[in-house]
Amino acid sequence: MESGPAVFAGTTFALFGTALLVWTGACVVHRAPVAYRVRPVLSATLATLFGVLFLVLGVGCFTRI
């Protein structure tokens, strides 16, 4: 019974984390701003940290299955 919500949450976290990391990487490669009105290094660093955090949360959900 509990594996259904864990799979859903893990998939959601993993997809969002992956998408955030890919989007941040694409912005950095093209020298586009990751977030407007924020220092570029700070916004890229925070977006990368949150992308990794969401991936870790997704893997954590999958280990509870």
Backbone as XML, in Angstrom:
<?xml version="1.0"?>
<chain id="A" units="angstrom">
  <residue number="1" name="MET">
    <atom name="N" x="0.811" y="-1.194" z="0.000"/>
    <atom name="CA" x="0.000" y="0.000" z="0.000"/>
    <atom name="C" x="0.858" y="1.263" z="0.000"/>
  </residue>
  <residue number="2" name="GLU">
    <atom name="N" x="1.972" y="1.246" z="0.714"/>
    <atom name="CA" x="2.773" y="2.455" z="0.824"/>
    <atom name="C" x="3.723" y="2.632" z="-0.344"/>
  </residue>
  <residue number="3" name="SER">
    <atom name="N" x="3.882" y="1.624" z="-1.189"/>
    <atom name="CA" x="4.834" y="1.749" z="-2.285"/>
    <atom name="C" x="4.302" y="2.656" z="-3.397"/>
  </residue>
  <residue number="4" name="GLY">
    <atom name="N" x="3.000" y="2.751" z="-3.558"/>
    <atom name="CA" x="2.418" y="3.612" z="-4.592"/>
    <atom name="C" x="2.781" y="5.078" z="-4.413"/>
  </residue>
  <residue number="5" name="PRO">
    <atom name="N" x="2.507" y="5.663" z="-3.231"/>
    <atom name="CA" x="2.892" y="7.053" z="-3.021"/>
    <atom name="C" x="4.409" y="7.268" z="-3.076"/>
  </residue>
  <residue number="6" name="ALA">
    <atom name="N" x="5.193" y="6.287" z="-2.628"/>
    <atom name="CA" x="6.653" y="6.425" z="-2.671"/>
    <atom name="C" x="7.143" y="6.451" z="-4.110"/>
  </residue>
  <residue number="7" name="VAL">
    <atom name="N" x="6.555" y="5.636" z="-4.966"/>
    <atom name="CA" x="6.943" y="5.638" z="-6.377"/>
    <atom name="C" x="6.559" y="6.958" z="-7.027"/>
  </residue>
  <residue number="8" name="PHE">
    <atom name="N" x="5.372" y="7.440" z="-6.745"/>
    <atom name="CA" x="4.928" y="8.712" z="-7.314"/>
    <atom name="C" x="5.814" y="9.865" z="-6.853"/>
  </residue>
  <residue number="9" name="ALA">
    <atom name="N" x="6.078" y="9.939" z="-5.551"/>
    <atom name="CA" x="6.908" y="11.016" z="-5.019"/>
    <atom name="C" x="8.339" y="10.911" z="-5.539"/>
  </residue>
  <residue number="10" name="GLY">
    <atom name="N" x="8.885" y="9.706" z="-5.578"/>
    <atom name="CA" x="10.245" y="9.521" z="-6.077"/>
    <atom name="C" x="10.375" y="9.918" z="-7.534"/>
  </residue>
  <residue number="11" name="THR">
    <atom name="N" x="9.400" y="9.539" z="-8.341"/>
    <atom name="CA" x="9.423" y="9.901" z="-9.752"/>
    <atom name="C" x="9.301" y="11.414" z="-9.932"/>
  </residue>
  <residue number="12" name="THR">
    <atom name="N" x="8.425" y="12.029" z="-9.168"/>
    <atom name="CA" x="8.242" y="13.477" z="-9.258"/>
    <atom name="C" x="9.514" y="14.223" z="-8.858"/>
  </residue>
  <residue number="13" name="PHE">
    <atom name="N" x="10.091" y="13.845" z="-7.733"/>
    <atom name="CA" x="11.318" y="14.496" z="-7.287"/>
    <atom name="C" x="12.453" y="14.279" z="-8.284"/>
  </residue>
  <residue number="14" name="ALA">
    <atom name="N" x="12.602" y="13.059" z="-8.772"/>
    <atom name="CA" x="13.700" y="12.763" z="-9.691"/>
    <atom name="C" x="13.533" y="13.503" z="-11.022"/>
  </residue>
  <residue number="15" name="LEU">
    <atom name="N" x="12.326" y="13.543" z="-11.549"/>
    <atom name="CA" x="12.098" y="14.267" z="-12.807"/>
    <atom name="C" x="12.323" y="15.766" z="-12.640"/>
  </residue>
  <residue number="16" name="PHE">
    <atom name="N" x="11.840" y="16.326" z="-11.547"/>
    <atom name="CA" x="12.025" y="17.759" z="-11.330"/>
    <atom name="C" x="13.497" y="18.092" z="-11.122"/>
  </residue>
  <residue number="17" name="GLY">
    <atom name="N" x="14.202" y="17.280" z="-10.337"/>
    <atom name="CA" x="15.618" y="17.518" z="-10.113"/>
    <atom name="C" x="16.426" y="17.417" z="-11.393"/>
  </residue>
  <residue number="18" name="THR">
    <atom name="N" x="16.120" y="16.422" z="-12.208"/>
    <atom name="CA" x="16.818" y="16.257" z="-13.486"/>
    <atom name="C" x="16.526" y="17.428" z="-14.411"/>
  </residue>
  <residue number="19" name="ALA">
    <atom name="N" x="15.268" y="17.813" z="-14.501"/>
    <atom name="CA" x="14.901" y="18.936" z="-15.365"/>
    <atom name="C" x="15.566" y="20.228" z="-14.893"/>
  </residue>
  <residue number="20" name="LEU">
    <atom name="N" x="15.623" y="20.448" z="-13.600"/>
    <atom name="CA" x="16.256" y="21.646" z="-13.070"/>
    <atom name="C" x="17.748" y="21.665" z="-13.380"/>
  </residue>
  <residue number="21" name="LEU">
    <atom name="N" x="18.415" y="20.517" z="-13.248"/>
    <atom name="CA" x="19.839" y="20.454" z="-13.560"/>
    <atom name="C" x="20.101" y="20.643" z="-15.051"/>
  </residue>
  <residue number="22" name="VAL">
    <atom name="N" x="19.273" y="20.052" z="-15.901"/>
    <atom name="CA" x="19.454" y="20.206" z="-17.353"/>
    <atom name="C" x="19.212" y="21.660" z="-17.756"/>
  </residue>
  <residue number="23" name="TRP">
    <atom name="N" x="18.163" y="22.269" z="-17.217"/>
    <atom name="CA" x="17.854" y="23.652" z="-17.549"/>
    <atom name="C" x="18.954" y="24.598" z="-17.066"/>
  </residue>
  <residue number="24" name="THR">
    <atom name="N" x="19.449" y="24.370" z="-15.854"/>
    <atom name="CA" x="20.528" y="25.196" z="-15.321"/>
    <atom name="C" x="21.787" y="25.039" z="-16.161"/>
  </residue>
  <residue number="25" name="GLY">
    <atom name="N" x="22.102" y="23.806" z="-16.532"/>
    <atom name="CA" x="23.273" y="23.565" z="-17.373"/>
    <atom name="C" x="23.154" y="24.241" z="-18.725"/>
  </residue>
  <residue number="26" name="ALA">
    <atom name="N" x="21.975" y="24.189" z="-19.321"/>
    <atom name="CA" x="21.771" y="24.836" z="-20.619"/>
    <atom name="C" x="21.911" y="26.352" z="-20.501"/>
  </residue>
  <residue number="27" name="CYS">
    <atom name="N" x="21.384" y="26.932" z="-19.431"/>
    <atom name="CA" x="21.527" y="28.377" z="-19.228"/>
    <atom name="C" x="22.983" y="28.769" z="-19.024"/>
  </residue>
  <residue number="28" name="VAL">
    <atom name="N" x="23.722" y="27.970" z="-18.278"/>
    <atom name="CA" x="25.125" y="28.281" z="-18.021"/>
    <atom name="C" x="25.942" y="28.162" z="-19.301"/>
  </residue>
  <residue number="29" name="VAL">
    <atom name="N" x="25.683" y="27.131" z="-20.095"/>
    <atom name="CA" x="26.426" y="26.937" z="-21.341"/>
    <atom name="C" x="26.168" y="28.095" z="-22.305"/>
  </residue>
  <residue number="30" name="HIS">
    <atom name="N" x="24.929" y="28.556" z="-22.376"/>
    <atom name="CA" x="24.576" y="29.645" z="-23.292"/>
    <atom name="C" x="24.771" y="31.026" z="-22.671"/>
  </residue>
  <residue number="31" name="ARG">
    <atom name="N" x="25.294" y="31.060" z="-21.454"/>
    <atom name="CA" x="25.525" y="32.308" z="-20.710"/>
    <atom name="C" x="24.242" y="33.130" z="-20.575"/>
  </residue>
  <residue number="32" name="ALA">
    <atom name="N" x="23.141" y="32.445" z="-20.444"/>
    <atom name="CA" x="21.847" y="33.093" z="-20.210"/>
    <atom name="C" x="21.615" y="33.154" z="-18.698"/>
  </residue>
  <residue number="33" name="PRO">
    <atom name="N" x="20.844" y="34.110" z="-18.235"/>
    <atom name="CA" x="20.598" y="34.184" z="-16.792"/>
    <atom name="C" x="19.726" y="33.020" z="-16.313"/>
  </residue>
  <residue number="34" name="VAL">
    <atom name="N" x="20.111" y="32.446" z="-15.199"/>
    <atom name="CA" x="19.316" y="31.370" z="-14.603"/>
    <atom name="C" x="18.095" y="31.974" z="-13.909"/>
  </residue>
  <residue number="35" name="ALA">
    <atom name="N" x="18.304" y="33.095" z="-13.241"/>
    <atom name="CA" x="17.218" y="33.842" z="-12.603"/>
    <atom name="C" x="17.486" y="35.326" z="-12.822"/>
  </residue>
  <residue number="36" name="TYR">
    <atom name="N" x="16.470" y="36.068" z="-13.131"/>
    <atom name="CA" x="16.628" y="37.493" z="-13.388"/>
    <atom name="C" x="16.764" y="38.269" z="-12.083"/>
  </residue>
  <residue number="37" name="ARG">
    <atom name="N" x="17.551" y="39.344" z="-12.141"/>
    <atom name="CA" x="17.779" y="40.254" z="-11.018"/>
    <atom name="C" x="18.497" y="39.574" z="-9.856"/>
  </residue>
  <residue number="38" name="VAL">
    <atom name="N" x="19.260" y="38.526" z="-10.143"/>
    <atom name="CA" x="20.058" y="37.832" z="-9.140"/>
    <atom name="C" x="21.448" y="37.653" z="-9.736"/>
  </residue>
  <residue number="39" name="ARG">
    <atom name="N" x="22.461" y="37.655" z="-8.898"/>
    <atom name="CA" x="23.816" y="37.450" z="-9.403"/>
    <atom name="C" x="23.903" y="36.101" z="-10.101"/>
  </residue>
  <residue number="40" name="PRO">
    <atom name="N" x="24.555" y="36.036" z="-11.260"/>
    <atom name="CA" x="24.590" y="34.799" z="-12.053"/>
    <atom name="C" x="25.203" y="33.615" z="-11.324"/>
  </residue>
  <residue number="41" name="VAL">
    <atom name="N" x="26.294" y="33.835" z="-10.621"/>
    <atom name="CA" x="26.950" y="32.723" z="-9.927"/>
    <atom name="C" x="26.064" y="32.196" z="-8.801"/>
  </residue>
  <residue number="42" name="LEU">
    <atom name="N" x="25.442" y="33.101" z="-8.068"/>
    <atom name="CA" x="24.568" y="32.696" z="-6.969"/>
    <atom name="C" x="23.356" y="31.918" z="-7.481"/>
  </residue>
  <residue number="43" name="SER">
    <atom name="N" x="22.731" y="32.404" z="-8.533"/>
    <atom name="CA" x="21.540" y="31.716" z="-9.042"/>
    <atom name="C" x="21.893" y="30.347" z="-9.624"/>
  </residue>
  <residue number="44" name="ALA">
    <atom name="N" x="23.010" y="30.239" z="-10.323"/>
    <atom name="CA" x="23.410" y="28.938" z="-10.875"/>
    <atom name="C" x="23.769" y="27.966" z="-9.754"/>
  </residue>
  <residue number="45" name="THR">
    <atom name="N" x="24.436" y="28.469" z="-8.724"/>
    <atom name="CA" x="24.809" y="27.609" z="-7.600"/>
    <atom name="C" x="23.576" y="27.106" z="-6.857"/>
  </residue>
  <residue number="46" name="LEU">
    <atom name="N" x="22.653" y="27.997" z="-6.561"/>
    <atom name="CA" x="21.444" y="27.580" z="-5.838"/>
    <atom name="C" x="20.583" y="26.628" z="-6.665"/>
  </residue>
  <residue number="47" name="ALA">
    <atom name="N" x="20.455" y="26.896" z="-7.954"/>
    <atom name="CA" x="19.670" y="26.001" z="-8.801"/>
    <atom name="C" x="20.311" y="24.618" z="-8.873"/>
  </residue>
  <residue number="48" name="THR">
    <atom name="N" x="21.631" y="24.568" z="-8.938"/>
    <atom name="CA" x="22.324" y="23.278" z="-8.964"/>
    <atom name="C" x="22.140" y="22.545" z="-7.644"/>
  </residue>
  <residue number="49" name="LEU">
    <atom name="N" x="22.281" y="23.262" z="-6.535"/>
    <atom name="CA" x="22.105" y="22.627" z="-5.223"/>
    <atom name="C" x="20.687" y="22.074" z="-5.051"/>
  </residue>
  <residue number="50" name="PHE">
    <atom name="N" x="19.694" y="22.839" z="-5.462"/>
    <atom name="CA" x="18.320" y="22.357" z="-5.339"/>
    <atom name="C" x="18.035" y="21.204" z="-6.298"/>
  </residue>
  <residue number="51" name="GLY">
    <atom name="N" x="18.640" y="21.226" z="-7.483"/>
    <atom name="CA" x="18.482" y="20.100" z="-8.404"/>
    <atom name="C" x="19.040" y="18.822" z="-7.817"/>
  </residue>
  <residue number="52" name="VAL">
    <atom name="N" x="20.222" y="18.912" z="-7.220"/>
    <atom name="CA" x="20.829" y="17.739" z="-6.576"/>
    <atom name="C" x="19.994" y="17.304" z="-5.375"/>
  </residue>
  <residue number="53" name="LEU">
    <atom name="N" x="19.492" y="18.264" z="-4.607"/>
    <atom name="CA" x="18.650" y="17.939" z="-3.454"/>
    <atom name="C" x="17.404" y="17.162" z="-3.877"/>
  </residue>
  <residue number="54" name="PHE">
    <atom name="N" x="16.743" y="17.608" z="-4.944"/>
    <atom name="CA" x="15.550" y="16.900" z="-5.407"/>
    <atom name="C" x="15.884" y="15.514" z="-5.935"/>
  </residue>
  <residue number="55" name="LEU">
    <atom name="N" x="17.043" y="15.356" z="-6.583"/>
    <atom name="CA" x="17.445" y="14.023" z="-7.023"/>
    <atom name="C" x="17.699" y="13.101" z="-5.830"/>
  </residue>
  <residue number="56" name="VAL">
    <atom name="N" x="18.341" y="13.614" z="-4.794"/>
    <atom name="CA" x="18.590" y="12.816" z="-3.589"/>
    <atom name="C" x="17.268" y="12.445" z="-2.919"/>
  </residue>
  <residue number="57" name="LEU">
    <atom name="N" x="16.328" y="13.378" z="-2.860"/>
    <atom name="CA" x="15.013" y="13.057" z="-2.292"/>
    <atom name="C" x="14.304" y="11.976" z="-3.103"/>
  </residue>
  <residue number="58" name="GLY">
    <atom name="N" x="14.424" y="12.046" z="-4.437"/>
    <atom name="CA" x="13.809" y="11.024" z="-5.274"/>
    <atom name="C" x="14.421" y="9.663" z="-5.033"/>
  </residue>
  <residue number="59" name="VAL">
    <atom name="N" x="15.737" y="9.603" z="-4.936"/>
    <atom name="CA" x="16.403" y="8.321" z="-4.657"/>
    <atom name="C" x="16.022" y="7.827" z="-3.267"/>
  </residue>
  <residue number="60" name="GLY">
    <atom name="N" x="15.894" y="8.743" z="-2.316"/>
    <atom name="CA" x="15.464" y="8.363" z="-0.963"/>
    <atom name="C" x="14.063" y="7.756" z="-0.960"/>
  </residue>
  <residue number="61" name="CYS">
    <atom name="N" x="13.184" y="8.302" z="-1.767"/>
    <atom name="CA" x="11.830" y="7.736" z="-1.875"/>
    <atom name="C" x="11.869" y="6.337" z="-2.491"/>
  </residue>
  <residue number="62" name="PHE">
    <atom name="N" x="12.731" y="6.170" z="-3.500"/>
    <atom name="CA" x="12.810" y="4.853" z="-4.135"/>
    <atom name="C" x="13.426" y="3.797" z="-3.229"/>
  </residue>
  <residue number="63" name="THR">
    <atom name="N" x="14.265" y="4.194" z="-2.287"/>
    <atom name="CA" x="14.855" y="3.207" z="-1.373"/>
    <atom name="C" x="13.854" y="2.743" z="-0.318"/>
  </residue>
  <residue number="64" name="ARG">
    <atom name="N" x="12.765" y="3.461" z="-0.147"/>
    <atom name="CA" x="11.747" y="3.072" z="0.840"/>
    <atom name="C" x="10.719" y="2.082" z="0.291"/>
  </residue>
  <residue number="65" name="ILE">
    <atom name="N" x="10.857" y="1.736" z="-0.968"/>
    <atom name="CA" x="9.884" y="0.820" z="-1.581"/>
    <atom name="C" x="10.116" y="-0.582" z="-1.083"/>
  </residue>
</chain>
